[in-house]
Amino acid sequence: MSKISAWQRVKIAREPDRPTALDYINNIFDDFIELHGDRFFKDDKSIVCGVGNIGNQNYTIIGEQKGRTTKENIERNFGMPNPEAYRKSLRFMKQAEKFKRPIITFIDTKGAYPGLGAEERGQGEAIARNLMVMSGLKVPIIVFVIGEGSSGGALAIGVGDRILMLENAVYSILSPEGYASILWKDSTKSEQAAEKMKLTANDLLELGVIDEVLKEPKGNAKFDVEKMSRIIKNKIVEYTKELQKLDVEELLEKRYRKFRDM
């Protein structure tokens, strides 16, 4: 893995044929029923929410979803959530807490949508509320970074008891292009920025931001989606059993300490 540069990882994470949240969801869960809408504004398809099961264990599943074709990307807003997407996800996470279902999230976004309408409808507030509420949800939360995870748009569904990254995924405060534009006033220095940002799975494991790196089959998950799905599924089962052994107070204290100690 060390032979691949940080910028190469970014490009792999952005590949249009890289497996999406729905690819994994449909391979991992025995049944998946998608649920819609935030009950405030509309249903934003850049985040998929629903319920599914693995054997006798039910889950609430939240995933940022990109498209592959131009039509799909327009429908999914290129995987960039509006505030209603975060409010939708929060609605179903609260439902998960009510019915004591563990929560699984899949992060894959270049960031929250920065449009005027999104700001008018409270983009920052929606992200902040997700962070606040997720920190106190009384059920296990397992987070997978499967592609590109950038900025608060990713973190808004990223507060978890266990955070795992695929080896070619990236997770950062913003895109390398954005970092280069701010630091050097030159977005063409994105490759240099990627190296400085410590955004790869190995970097983040070393820094203690994530808990585990998942090796991708054949060096790239797109070559064997089913095998990658099995790897993720096994981790879901493993960590669900581990986290369910904790009482609620201990679960919340460990989650609190996890983020305070980063």
ZADO-1210 file (C-alpha; in nm, 4 decimals, padded with zeros to 6 digits):
<atoms>
<atom x="00.0000" y="00.0000" z="00.0000" code="MET" pos="1"/>
<atom x="00.2887" y="00.2380" z="00.0714" code="SER" pos="2"/>
<atom x="00.3795" y="00.2448" z="-00.3020" code="LYS" pos="3"/>
<atom x="00.0628" y="00.4376" z="-00.3830" code="ILE" pos="4"/>
<atom x="00.0813" y="00.8133" z="-00.3203" code="SER" pos="5"/>
<atom x="-00.1841" y="01.0093" z="-00.1334" code="ALA" pos="6"/>
<atom x="-00.2911" y="01.1803" z="-00.4574" code="TRP" pos="7"/>
<atom x="-00.3271" y="00.8437" z="-00.6296" code="GLN" pos="8"/>
<atom x="-00.5518" y="00.7337" z="-00.3422" code="ARG" pos="9"/>
<atom x="-00.7649" y="01.0432" z="-00.3970" code="VAL" pos="10"/>
<atom x="-00.8022" y="00.9603" z="-00.7654" code="LYS" pos="11"/>
<atom x="-00.8937" y="00.5979" z="-00.6870" code="ILE" pos="12"/>
<atom x="-01.1501" y="00.7133" z="-00.4286" code="ALA" pos="13"/>
<atom x="-01.3081" y="00.9353" z="-00.6946" code="ARG" pos="14"/>
<atom x="-01.3266" y="00.6757" z="-00.9711" code="GLU" pos="15"/>
<atom x="-01.6775" y="00.6800" z="-01.1218" code="PRO" pos="16"/>
<atom x="-01.6954" y="00.2977" z="-01.1198" code="ASP" pos="17"/>
<atom x="-01.5931" y="00.2668" z="-00.7553" code="ARG" pos="18"/>
<atom x="-01.8576" y="00.0767" z="-00.5526" code="PRO" pos="19"/>
<atom x="-02.1180" y="00.3040" z="-00.3962" code="THR" pos="20"/>
<atom x="-02.3094" y="00.2811" z="-00.0706" code="ALA" pos="21"/>
<atom x="-02.6008" y="00.1055" z="-00.2429" code="LEU" pos="22"/>
<atom x="-02.3658" y="-00.1491" z="-00.3996" code="ASP" pos="23"/>
<atom x="-02.2522" y="-00.2500" z="-00.0519" code="TYR" pos="24"/>
<atom x="-02.5941" y="-00.2235" z="00.1084" code="ILE" pos="25"/>
<atom x="-02.7528" y="-00.4538" z="-00.1489" code="ASN" pos="26"/>
<atom x="-02.4723" y="-00.7080" z="-00.1082" code="ASN" pos="27"/>
<atom x="-02.4477" y="-00.7009" z="00.2713" code="ILE" pos="28"/>
<atom x="-02.8014" y="-00.6926" z="00.4041" code="PHE" pos="29"/>
<atom x="-03.0514" y="-00.9743" z="00.3636" code="ASP" pos="30"/>
<atom x="-03.3339" y="-00.7261" z="00.3202" code="ASP" pos="31"/>
<atom x="-03.3195" y="-00.3511" z="00.2715" code="PHE" pos="32"/>
<atom x="-03.6191" y="-00.1194" z="00.2752" code="ILE" pos="33"/>
<atom x="-03.5414" y="00.2388" z="00.1774" code="GLU" pos="34"/>
<atom x="-03.7134" y="00.5139" z="00.3752" code="LEU" pos="35"/>
<atom x="-03.7641" y="00.8670" z="00.2473" code="HIS" pos="36"/>
<atom x="-03.7997" y="01.2291" z="00.3433" code="GLY" pos="37"/>
<atom x="-03.7078" y="01.4613" z="00.6287" code="ASP" pos="38"/>
<atom x="-04.0686" y="01.5734" z="00.7024" code="ARG" pos="39"/>
<atom x="-03.9537" y="01.9352" z="00.6640" code="PHE" pos="40"/>
<atom x="-03.8693" y="02.0000" z="00.2982" code="PHE" pos="41"/>
<atom x="-03.8185" y="01.7024" z="00.0653" code="LYS" pos="42"/>
<atom x="-03.6401" y="01.3730" z="00.0054" code="ASP" pos="43"/>
<atom x="-03.2762" y="01.4373" z="-00.0884" code="ASP" pos="44"/>
<atom x="-03.1398" y="01.1356" z="-00.2755" code="LYS" pos="45"/>
<atom x="-02.7755" y="01.2172" z="-00.2070" code="SER" pos="46"/>
<atom x="-02.8208" y="01.0234" z="00.1179" code="ILE" pos="47"/>
<atom x="-02.9915" y="00.6841" z="00.1237" code="VAL" pos="48"/>
<atom x="-03.1613" y="00.5752" z="00.4454" code="CYS" pos="49"/>
<atom x="-03.3377" y="00.2545" z="00.5363" code="GLY" pos="50"/>
<atom x="-03.3638" y="-00.0557" z="00.7488" code="VAL" pos="51"/>
<atom x="-03.2180" y="-00.3983" z="00.6812" code="GLY" pos="52"/>
<atom x="-03.0982" y="-00.7079" z="00.8571" code="ASN" pos="53"/>
<atom x="-02.8149" y="-00.9553" z="00.8780" code="ILE" pos="54"/>
<atom x="-02.9702" y="-01.2749" z="01.0056" code="GLY" pos="55"/>
<atom x="-03.1789" y="-01.1899" z="01.3119" code="ASN" pos="56"/>
<atom x="-03.0098" y="-00.8567" z="01.3738" code="GLN" pos="57"/>
<atom x="-03.1851" y="-00.5474" z="01.2381" code="ASN" pos="58"/>
<atom x="-02.9981" y="-00.2300" z="01.1434" code="TYR" pos="59"/>
<atom x="-03.0634" y="00.1260" z="01.0372" code="THR" pos="60"/>
<atom x="-02.8436" y="00.2065" z="00.7381" code="ILE" pos="61"/>
<atom x="-02.7373" y="00.5544" z="00.6214" code="ILE" pos="62"/>
<atom x="-02.5228" y="00.6033" z="00.3109" code="GLY" pos="63"/>
<atom x="-02.4027" y="00.8952" z="00.1008" code="GLU" pos="64"/>
<atom x="-02.4773" y="00.7963" z="-00.2557" code="GLN" pos="65"/>
<atom x="-02.3111" y="00.9122" z="-00.5766" code="LYS" pos="66"/>
<atom x="-02.4309" y="00.8304" z="-00.9256" code="GLY" pos="67"/>
<atom x="-02.2394" y="00.6785" z="-01.2164" code="ARG" pos="68"/>
<atom x="-02.4083" y="00.8314" z="-01.5193" code="THR" pos="69"/>
<atom x="-02.4746" y="01.2011" z="-01.5667" code="THR" pos="70"/>
<atom x="-02.8462" y="01.1407" z="-01.5084" code="LYS" pos="71"/>
<atom x="-02.7805" y="00.9512" z="-01.1842" code="GLU" pos="72"/>
<atom x="-02.5375" y="01.2155" z="-01.0613" code="ASN" pos="73"/>
<atom x="-02.7904" y="01.4923" z="-01.1218" code="ILE" pos="74"/>
<atom x="-03.0526" y="01.2891" z="-00.9351" code="GLU" pos="75"/>
<atom x="-02.8093" y="01.2286" z="-00.6468" code="ARG" pos="76"/>
<atom x="-02.6672" y="01.5842" z="-00.6610" code="ASN" pos="77"/>
<atom x="-02.3252" y="01.4285" z="-00.7260" code="PHE" pos="78"/>
<atom x="-02.3321" y="01.2833" z="-00.3748" code="GLY" pos="79"/>
<atom x="-02.3314" y="01.6282" z="-00.2117" code="MET" pos="80"/>
<atom x="-02.6059" y="01.6417" z="00.0528" code="PRO" pos="81"/>
<atom x="-02.8375" y="01.9329" z="00.1138" code="ASN" pos="82"/>
<atom x="-02.9539" y="02.0013" z="00.4724" code="PRO" pos="83"/>
<atom x="-03.2678" y="01.7950" z="00.4161" code="GLU" pos="84"/>
<atom x="-03.0468" y="01.4913" z="00.3532" code="ALA" pos="85"/>
<atom x="-02.8852" y="01.5317" z="00.6941" code="TYR" pos="86"/>
<atom x="-03.2225" y="01.5918" z="00.8575" code="ARG" pos="87"/>
<atom x="-03.3536" y="01.2775" z="00.6899" code="LYS" pos="88"/>
<atom x="-03.0607" y="01.0755" z="00.8210" code="SER" pos="89"/>
<atom x="-03.1090" y="01.2182" z="01.1698" code="LEU" pos="90"/>
<atom x="-03.4792" y="01.1321" z="01.1620" code="ARG" pos="91"/>
<atom x="-03.3993" y="00.7663" z="01.0993" code="PHE" pos="92"/>
<atom x="-03.1111" y="00.7563" z="01.3447" code="MET" pos="93"/>
<atom x="-03.3525" y="00.8707" z="01.6160" code="LYS" pos="94"/>
<atom x="-03.5890" y="00.5968" z="01.4999" code="GLN" pos="95"/>
<atom x="-03.3025" y="00.3484" z="01.5330" code="ALA" pos="96"/>
<atom x="-03.2507" y="00.4576" z="01.8922" code="GLU" pos="97"/>
<atom x="-03.6225" y="00.4161" z="01.9650" code="LYS" pos="98"/>
<atom x="-03.6236" y="00.0582" z="01.8344" code="PHE" pos="99"/>
<atom x="-03.2718" y="-00.0229" z="01.9629" code="LYS" pos="100"/>
<atom x="-03.1248" y="-00.0878" z="01.6171" code="ARG" pos="101"/>
<atom x="-02.7491" y="-00.0431" z="01.5613" code="PRO" pos="102"/>
<atom x="-02.6662" y="00.2214" z="01.3016" code="ILE" pos="103"/>
<atom x="-02.4377" y="00.1622" z="01.0032" code="ILE" pos="104"/>
<atom x="-02.3185" y="00.4597" z="00.7972" code="THR" pos="105"/>
<atom x="-02.1276" y="00.4751" z="00.4672" code="PHE" pos="106"/>
<atom x="-01.9332" y="00.7938" z="00.3965" code="ILE" pos="107"/>
<atom x="-01.8675" y="00.8917" z="00.0342" code="ASP" pos="108"/>
<atom x="-01.8964" y="01.2613" z="-00.0517" code="THR" pos="109"/>
<atom x="-01.6812" y="01.5456" z="-00.1745" code="LYS" pos="110"/>
<atom x="-01.8650" y="01.7637" z="00.0787" code="GLY" pos="111"/>
<atom x="-02.1992" y="01.9129" z="00.1714" code="ALA" pos="112"/>
<atom x="-02.3648" y="02.1042" z="-00.1120" code="TYR" pos="113"/>
<atom x="-02.2563" y="02.4734" z="-00.0911" code="PRO" pos="114"/>
<atom x="-02.5454" y="02.6236" z="-00.2868" code="GLY" pos="115"/>
<atom x="-02.7457" y="02.9293" z="-00.1855" code="LEU" pos="116"/>
<atom x="-03.0627" y="02.7272" z="-00.1204" code="GLY" pos="117"/>
<atom x="-02.8747" y="02.4859" z="00.1053" code="ALA" pos="118"/>
<atom x="-02.7365" y="02.7756" z="00.3093" code="GLU" pos="119"/>
<atom x="-03.0810" y="02.9390" z="00.3301" code="GLU" pos="120"/>
<atom x="-03.2262" y="02.6142" z="00.4660" code="ARG" pos="121"/>
<atom x="-02.9587" y="02.5840" z="00.7340" code="GLY" pos="122"/>
<atom x="-02.6767" y="02.3655" z="00.6025" code="GLN" pos="123"/>
<atom x="-02.4430" y="02.4436" z="00.8908" code="GLY" pos="124"/>
<atom x="-02.7121" y="02.3919" z="01.1527" code="GLU" pos="125"/>
<atom x="-02.8152" y="02.0577" z="01.0048" code="ALA" pos="126"/>
<atom x="-02.4573" y="01.9284" z="01.0143" code="ILE" pos="127"/>
<atom x="-02.3990" y="02.0603" z="01.3666" code="ALA" pos="128"/>
<atom x="-02.7204" y="01.9039" z="01.4943" code="ARG" pos="129"/>
<atom x="-02.6219" y="01.5660" z="01.3506" code="ASN" pos="130"/>
<atom x="-02.2874" y="01.5844" z="01.5303" code="LEU" pos="131"/>
<atom x="-02.4549" y="01.6761" z="01.8573" code="MET" pos="132"/>
<atom x="-02.7292" y="01.4151" z="01.8428" code="VAL" pos="133"/>
<atom x="-02.5111" y="01.1302" z="01.7126" code="MET" pos="134"/>
<atom x="-02.2714" y="01.1787" z="02.0039" code="SER" pos="135"/>
<atom x="-02.5515" y="01.0848" z="02.2419" code="GLY" pos="136"/>
<atom x="-02.7473" y="00.8171" z="02.0552" code="LEU" pos="137"/>
<atom x="-02.7923" y="00.5160" z="02.2833" code="LYS" pos="138"/>
<atom x="-02.7216" y="00.2505" z="02.0194" code="VAL" pos="139"/>
<atom x="-02.3970" y="00.1304" z="01.8567" code="PRO" pos="140"/>
<atom x="-02.2820" y="00.3305" z="01.5530" code="ILE" pos="141"/>
<atom x="-02.0373" y="00.1778" z="01.3042" code="ILE" pos="142"/>
<atom x="-01.8968" y="00.4036" z="01.0319" code="VAL" pos="143"/>
<atom x="-01.7341" y="00.2999" z="00.7031" code="PHE" pos="144"/>
<atom x="-01.5471" y="00.5466" z="00.4813" code="VAL" pos="145"/>
<atom x="-01.5814" y="00.3791" z="00.1416" code="ILE" pos="146"/>
<atom x="-01.4656" y="00.6488" z="-00.1000" code="GLY" pos="147"/>
<atom x="-01.4080" y="01.0210" z="-00.0681" code="GLU" pos="148"/>
<atom x="-01.4941" y="01.1673" z="00.2705" code="GLY" pos="149"/>
<atom x="-01.4512" y="01.5443" z="00.2771" code="SER" pos="150"/>
<atom x="-01.5370" y="01.8178" z="00.5236" code="SER" pos="151"/>
<atom x="-01.8425" y="01.8435" z="00.7472" code="GLY" pos="152"/>
<atom x="-02.0432" y="01.6800" z="00.4716" code="GLY" pos="153"/>
<atom x="-01.8732" y="01.3543" z="00.5636" code="ALA" pos="154"/>
<atom x="-01.8443" y="01.4092" z="00.9375" code="LEU" pos="155"/>
<atom x="-02.2198" y="01.4734" z="00.9646" code="ALA" pos="156"/>
<atom x="-02.2748" y="01.0962" z="00.9495" code="ILE" pos="157"/>
<atom x="-01.9318" y="01.0065" z="01.0867" code="GLY" pos="158"/>
<atom x="-01.9690" y="01.0154" z="01.4659" code="VAL" pos="159"/>
<atom x="-01.9350" y="00.6488" z="01.5532" code="GLY" pos="160"/>
<atom x="-01.8118" y="00.3981" z="01.8075" code="ASP" pos="161"/>
<atom x="-01.6021" y="00.2308" z="01.5401" code="ARG" pos="162"/>
<atom x="-01.4704" y="00.4043" z="01.2275" code="ILE" pos="163"/>
<atom x="-01.3244" y="00.1913" z="00.9490" code="LEU" pos="164"/>
<atom x="-01.1780" y="00.2946" z="00.6138" code="MET" pos="165"/>
<atom x="-01.1194" y="00.1054" z="00.2941" code="LEU" pos="166"/>
<atom x="-00.7513" y="00.1190" z="00.2029" code="GLU" pos="167"/>
<atom x="-00.8094" y="00.3461" z="-00.0990" code="ASN" pos="168"/>
<atom x="-01.0610" y="00.5750" z="00.0708" code="ALA" pos="169"/>
<atom x="-00.9650" y="00.9248" z="00.1851" code="VAL" pos="170"/>
<atom x="-01.0988" y="01.1306" z="00.4764" code="TYR" pos="171"/>
<atom x="-01.0129" y="01.4969" z="00.5228" code="SER" pos="172"/>
<atom x="-01.1214" y="01.8445" z="00.6305" code="ILE" pos="173"/>
<atom x="-01.1733" y="01.9456" z="00.2659" code="LEU" pos="174"/>
<atom x="-01.0607" y="01.8465" z="-00.0821" code="SER" pos="175"/>
<atom x="-00.6919" y="01.8740" z="-00.1768" code="PRO" pos="176"/>
<atom x="-00.7916" y="02.1324" z="-00.4384" code="GLU" pos="177"/>
<atom x="-00.9627" y="02.3407" z="-00.1707" code="GLY" pos="178"/>
<atom x="-00.6683" y="02.3037" z="00.0657" code="TYR" pos="179"/>
<atom x="-00.4251" y="02.4155" z="-00.2051" code="ALA" pos="180"/>
<atom x="-00.6463" y="02.7115" z="-00.2973" code="SER" pos="181"/>
<atom x="-00.6550" y="02.8321" z="00.0629" code="ILE" pos="182"/>
<atom x="-00.2927" y="02.7629" z="00.1554" code="LEU" pos="183"/>
<atom x="-00.1130" y="02.8528" z="-00.1683" code="TRP" pos="184"/>
<atom x="-00.3848" y="03.0317" z="-00.3684" code="LYS" pos="185"/>
<atom x="-00.3259" y="02.7692" z="-00.6362" code="ASP" pos="186"/>
<atom x="-00.5611" y="02.4723" z="-00.6819" code="SER" pos="187"/>
<atom x="-00.3175" y="02.3094" z="-00.9258" code="THR" pos="188"/>
<atom x="-00.1008" y="02.2152" z="-00.6258" code="LYS" pos="189"/>
<atom x="-00.3583" y="01.9585" z="-00.5162" code="SER" pos="190"/>
<atom x="-00.1124" y="01.6695" z="-00.5433" code="GLU" pos="191"/>
<atom x="00.1253" y="01.8441" z="-00.3064" code="GLN" pos="192"/>
<atom x="-00.1659" y="01.9265" z="-00.0762" code="ALA" pos="193"/>
<atom x="-00.2803" y="01.5627" z="-00.0621" code="ALA" pos="194"/>
<atom x="00.0587" y="01.4575" z="00.0723" code="GLU" pos="195"/>
<atom x="00.0492" y="01.7192" z="00.3483" code="LYS" pos="196"/>
<atom x="-00.3107" y="01.6595" z="00.4552" code="MET" pos="197"/>
<atom x="-00.2624" y="01.3094" z="00.6013" code="LYS" pos="198"/>
<atom x="-00.5879" y="01.1956" z="00.4427" code="LEU" pos="199"/>
<atom x="-00.5110" y="00.8309" z="00.3642" code="THR" pos="200"/>
<atom x="-00.6369" y="00.5381" z="00.5692" code="ALA" pos="201"/>
<atom x="-00.2890" y="00.4531" z="00.6973" code="ASN" pos="202"/>
<atom x="-00.2230" y="00.8139" z="00.7993" code="ASP" pos="203"/>
<atom x="-00.5497" y="00.8374" z="00.9863" code="LEU" pos="204"/>
<atom x="-00.4992" y="00.5024" z="01.1578" code="LEU" pos="205"/>
<atom x="-00.1603" y="00.6212" z="01.2798" code="GLU" pos="206"/>
<atom x="-00.3146" y="00.9468" z="01.4043" code="LEU" pos="207"/>
<atom x="-00.5906" y="00.7580" z="01.5873" code="GLY" pos="208"/>
<atom x="-00.8742" y="00.9130" z="01.3866" code="VAL" pos="209"/>
<atom x="-00.9971" y="00.5734" z="01.2630" code="ILE" pos="210"/>
<atom x="-00.9927" y="00.2267" z="01.4157" code="ASP" pos="211"/>
<atom x="-00.9133" y="-00.0032" z="01.1264" code="GLU" pos="212"/>
<atom x="-00.8088" y="-00.0145" z="00.7606" code="VAL" pos="213"/>
<atom x="-00.9859" y="-00.2687" z="00.5384" code="LEU" pos="214"/>
<atom x="-00.7728" y="-00.4113" z="00.2616" code="LYS" pos="215"/>
<atom x="-00.9412" y="-00.4005" z="-00.0785" code="GLU" pos="216"/>
<atom x="-00.9538" y="-00.7160" z="-00.2962" code="PRO" pos="217"/>
<atom x="-00.7043" y="-00.7078" z="-00.5842" code="LYS" pos="218"/>
<atom x="-00.5931" y="-00.3627" z="-00.4699" code="GLY" pos="219"/>
<atom x="-00.9194" y="-00.1945" z="-00.5684" code="ASN" pos="220"/>
<atom x="-01.2706" y="-00.2689" z="-00.4408" code="ALA" pos="221"/>
<atom x="-01.4246" y="-00.2230" z="-00.7866" code="LYS" pos="222"/>
<atom x="-01.2665" y="-00.5464" z="-00.9067" code="PHE" pos="223"/>
<atom x="-01.4516" y="-00.7612" z="-00.6517" code="ASP" pos="224"/>
<atom x="-01.7487" y="-00.5856" z="-00.4933" code="VAL" pos="225"/>
<atom x="-01.8874" y="-00.9069" z="-00.3478" code="GLU" pos="226"/>
<atom x="-01.5660" y="-00.9892" z="-00.1619" code="LYS" pos="227"/>
<atom x="-01.5354" y="-00.6336" z="-00.0328" code="MET" pos="228"/>
<atom x="-01.8959" y="-00.6538" z="00.0823" code="SER" pos="229"/>
<atom x="-01.8225" y="-00.9750" z="00.2727" code="ARG" pos="230"/>
<atom x="-01.5283" y="-00.8086" z="00.4454" code="ILE" pos="231"/>
<atom x="-01.7482" y="-00.5164" z="00.5525" code="ILE" pos="232"/>
<atom x="-02.0286" y="-00.7501" z="00.6564" code="LYS" pos="233"/>
<atom x="-01.7965" y="-00.9510" z="00.8793" code="ASN" pos="234"/>
<atom x="-01.6804" y="-00.6314" z="01.0483" code="LYS" pos="235"/>
<atom x="-02.0397" y="-00.5190" z="01.1029" code="ILE" pos="236"/>
<atom x="-02.1238" y="-00.8489" z="01.2719" code="VAL" pos="237"/>
<atom x="-01.8009" y="-00.8484" z="01.4768" code="GLU" pos="238"/>
<atom x="-01.8323" y="-00.4946" z="01.6077" code="TYR" pos="239"/>
<atom x="-02.2080" y="-00.5157" z="01.6637" code="THR" pos="240"/>
<atom x="-02.1556" y="-00.8080" z="01.9005" code="LYS" pos="241"/>
<atom x="-01.8683" y="-00.6281" z="02.0728" code="GLU" pos="242"/>
<atom x="-02.0549" y="-00.2999" z="02.1212" code="LEU" pos="243"/>
<atom x="-02.3802" y="-00.4610" z="02.2316" code="GLN" pos="244"/>
<atom x="-02.1987" y="-00.6058" z="02.5314" code="LYS" pos="245"/>
<atom x="-02.1564" y="-00.2544" z="02.6710" code="LEU" pos="246"/>
<atom x="-02.4285" y="-00.0930" z="02.8776" code="ASP" pos="247"/>
<atom x="-02.5564" y="00.2414" z="02.7484" code="VAL" pos="248"/>
<atom x="-02.3555" y="00.4554" z="02.9914" code="GLU" pos="249"/>
<atom x="-02.0309" y="00.2806" z="02.9010" code="GLU" pos="250"/>
<atom x="-02.1075" y="00.2993" z="02.5272" code="LEU" pos="251"/>
<atom x="-02.1656" y="00.6744" z="02.5441" code="LEU" pos="252"/>
<atom x="-01.8643" y="00.7381" z="02.7667" code="GLU" pos="253"/>
<atom x="-01.6345" y="00.5469" z="02.5299" code="LYS" pos="254"/>
<atom x="-01.7757" y="00.7370" z="02.2306" code="ARG" pos="255"/>
<atom x="-01.7239" y="01.0668" z="02.4099" code="TYR" pos="256"/>
<atom x="-01.3666" y="00.9780" z="02.5042" code="ARG" pos="257"/>
<atom x="-01.2935" y="00.8551" z="02.1510" code="LYS" pos="258"/>
<atom x="-01.3540" y="01.1975" z="02.0028" code="PHE" pos="259"/>
<atom x="-01.2212" y="01.4024" z="02.2943" code="ARG" pos="260"/>
<atom x="-00.8908" y="01.2167" z="02.2803" code="ASP" pos="261"/>
<atom x="-00.8302" y="01.2570" z="01.9046" code="MET" pos="262"/>
</atoms>
